[in-house]
Amino acid sequence: SLCDVDKSVLDGRIAELAKTNVKVTGENDYRKLLDNKDIDAIIIGTPDHWHCNMMAEACAAGKDVYVEKPAGNSIAECMTMEAAQKKYNRIVQVGQWQRSNKHYADAMAFVHSGKLGNVRLVKAWAYQGWMKPVPVKPDTTPPPGVDYAMWLGPAKKRPFNENRFHFNFRWFWDYAGGLMTDWGVHMIDYALLGMKAPVPKAIIAAGGKFAYPDDASETPDTLTTVYEFEGFNLQWEHATGIDGGPYGRNHGVAFIGNNGTLVVDRGGWEVIPENKKMEAVPLQKAADNGLQLHTANFLDVIQSRKQEDLKAPIQAGAHVATVCQMGNIAYKTGKKIYWDANKKKFTDNDANKYLAAEYHNGYKMFKS
């Protein structure tokens, strides 16, 4: 069964499947899928502001879940999602599909080998040259067949605007966190994995709408964020309208050690020696389809019930989403902010105002 609040999209997907002799039913309310006892698993590919409640409600209904990244649209949502999975003991895979690519696993094994020496700086970045300005458009009525109230859900009630709908929702704070949570969860995930890092001690961020200051988007098109951990710093960078990122790559992660630097992206990984202190490793190219493998991993674990075999369990997804949300909170406050790991909140009251997303229209964040 398929569910979408936009009838044109729903009908189109049903027609695509019909061409492959797959017949499905269509709904515009996800709760009907949760009530369907014949459905064992749910795939959630909604705007970010819906991820938490849909995932938690699906777990409570006895369904296994594949939820797209980022896991939650706030730190509080990430905590809620972890708690729901644990309480209802469901299989939950987050769509961080790079975790299913062999070349990423090989790169992490090299980092963990210690051959790079003391890694005290890690860089992660996404330079998105394809991204153009989001043109300012007037508010309109929702297109025919769109249940706009359901699309908004817990988000603030606003007039319909094409800019906030479908793909471009990513660049508006009501629904998502910009490139930080769109690409950041992929790249920062591997930075954390390589360093076996918990949450940072402190975060500072600077940026703004420097590329397209007059376009309709809200999230920063240019951002630099520094996370302080014990013994190393992690630096995140993103920029729109530019492809020329570090090491000649428009996205990637670099582990900079005193013996050499390992650079990895979706195309492969390599090691660049530091003054001949180690042997170079030429580019090890990616040779598999991470997205397909990630989906297969989810289906395999549904059958085996071996949670430990999941490539991107909710704990991993919530971890990196939390770190990315911390970066956005540092940007919003304009301060260097400090995290109290014991209290699970910041030491700054202004920062703590952003711990939880605001829920509207009668919705509340899921409670077990």
Protein Blocks (a to p, Z undefined) as FASTA:
>chain_A
ZZdfblklmmmmmmmmmmnopacdddfbfklmmmmmkbmbdcddbdfklmmmmmmmmmmn
opacdddddfbfcfklmmmmmmmmmmnopacddfbfklmpmklmmmmmmmmnomnopafb
dcdddddfklccddddddddddehiafklmnmmaccddddfklgcjllmmpfklmgbjml
mmmmmmmmmmmmmnopacdfbdcddddjfklmmbmbfbdfbdcdddddehiacdddddeh
iabdghhiabdcddddfkbccdddfkbccdddeehlaccddddddfbdfklmmmmmmmmm
mmnopaklpmbdfklmmmmmmmmmmmmmmmmnopacdddfklopafbfklmmmmpccdee
hiacddZZ
